[in-house]
Amino acid sequence: MKKVTCSQDVFELYYKELSPRRHEAFMVVLVSSQSEILGDKLVGLGGKAECIIEPSQIFRYVLLEAAPRMILIHNHPSGNTCPSPNDVELTKRLAEIAELVGVCLLDHVIIGDGYSSMRDLGLLPEPELYLERAAE
């Protein structure tokens, strides 16, 4: 199984799939307590500048698979990886829902000409357990 230990791992695993898209695509990645990828699913497709996501689309998959952790990923077709105000608001809302249902939202990574991580930018509160570093 593939492991994710940081936002760079997420970028490297999903860059080829998301960066060439000309419209926004939103994915959820299920992660085990040992930081192994349990599965992933495309949960939304949008336009060139926006993708409307319903929390139920994400959490239905997460809860049916009984995943303890998740990572959100979406692309910015423009190449600019700076999170928009809508990206930040959605992430905070999904983090609150995740906490309520007992799932840890590890990160939200935006892929474009590079990547941005909401966790790395300090836009997500630190979970009790974060991704285990491969070196540890």
C-alpha positions in Angstrom: 0.0 0.0 0.0 1.1 3.5 -0.7 1.8 5.8 2.3 1.4 9.5 2.6 3.6 11.2 5.2 3.3 14.8 4.1 1.7 17.1 1.6 4.6 16.5 -0.9 3.6 12.8 -1.0 0.0 13.8 -1.8 1.2 16.1 -4.6 3.5 13.4 -6.1 0.7 10.8 -6.0 -2.0 12.9 -7.5 -0.3 15.5 -9.7 -0.4 13.5 -12.9 -4.1 12.8 -12.5 -5.3 16.3 -11.6 -2.9 18.8 -13.1 -3.8 18.3 -16.8 -7.6 18.7 -16.2 -9.1 21.9 -17.7 -11.9 22.0 -15.1 -11.8 21.7 -11.3 -11.9 18.3 -9.9 -12.3 17.5 -6.2 -11.1 14.2 -4.6 -11.2 12.6 -1.2 -8.5 10.2 -0.1 -9.1 7.8 2.7 -6.1 7.2 5.0 -5.5 4.5 7.6 -4.2 5.2 11.1 -0.8 3.9 9.7 -0.9 6.6 7.0 -1.6 4.1 4.2 -4.0 5.1 1.4 -7.1 3.0 1.7 -8.8 4.4 -1.4 -9.7 7.6 -3.2 -12.7 8.9 -5.0 -13.6 11.8 -7.3 -16.5 13.5 -5.6 -16.9 16.6 -7.7 -16.3 18.1 -11.1 -16.8 21.8 -11.8 -15.9 24.6 -14.2 -12.7 26.4 -14.9 -12.8 28.4 -11.6 -15.2 26.5 -9.3 -16.4 23.2 -8.1 -19.5 22.9 -5.9 -19.1 20.2 -3.3 -21.7 18.9 -1.0 -20.4 17.6 2.3 -22.7 14.6 2.0 -20.8 13.5 -1.2 -17.6 13.3 0.8 -18.8 11.9 4.1 -21.0 9.2 2.6 -17.8 7.7 1.1 -15.7 8.2 4.1 -18.2 6.7 6.5 -19.2 3.8 4.3 -15.5 2.8 4.1 -15.0 3.5 7.9 -11.9 5.5 7.3 -10.3 7.1 10.3 -8.5 9.9 8.4 -9.0 11.7 5.1 -7.2 14.1 2.8 -9.0 16.5 0.4 -7.5 17.4 -3.0 -8.5 19.6 -5.8 -6.9 21.2 -8.8 -6.8 24.8 -10.0 -6.7 24.7 -13.8 -5.2 28.2 -13.8 -2.0 26.8 -12.2 -2.3 29.2 -9.3 -2.3 27.1 -6.1 -3.2 29.9 -3.6 -6.4 28.9 -1.8 -9.3 31.1 -2.6 -11.6 32.4 0.2 -14.1 29.8 -0.8 -11.4 27.0 -0.6 -10.6 28.2 3.0 -14.2 28.4 4.1 -15.1 25.0 2.6 -12.1 23.4 4.3 -13.0 24.8 7.7 -16.6 23.6 7.3 -15.5 20.1 6.3 -13.0 20.0 9.2 -15.8 20.8 11.6 -18.0 18.1 10.1 -15.2 15.6 10.2 -14.6 16.3 13.9 -18.3 15.8 14.6 -18.3 12.4 12.9 -15.0 11.2 14.4 -12.8 11.5 11.2 -9.5 13.3 11.1 -9.1 15.8 8.2 -5.4 15.6 7.7 -5.0 18.1 4.9 -6.5 19.8 1.9 -4.0 20.0 -1.0 -4.5 22.2 -4.0 -2.7 21.1 -7.2 -1.7 23.4 -10.0 1.7 24.4 -11.3 2.9 23.2 -7.9 0.8 22.7 -4.8 -0.4 24.4 -1.6 -1.4 22.6 1.6 -3.9 24.0 3.9 -2.1 22.2 6.8 1.3 23.7 5.8 -0.3 27.2 5.5 -1.7 26.9 9.0 -5.3 27.0 7.8 -6.2 23.7 9.5 -6.0 23.1 13.3 -3.5 20.5 14.3 -5.2 17.1 14.8 -4.2 15.0 17.7 -2.4 12.6 15.4 -0.9 13.9 12.1 0.7 12.0 9.3 3.5 9.8 10.6 6.8 10.8 9.1 8.5 8.0 7.1 11.8 8.6 8.8 10.3 8.1 12.3 
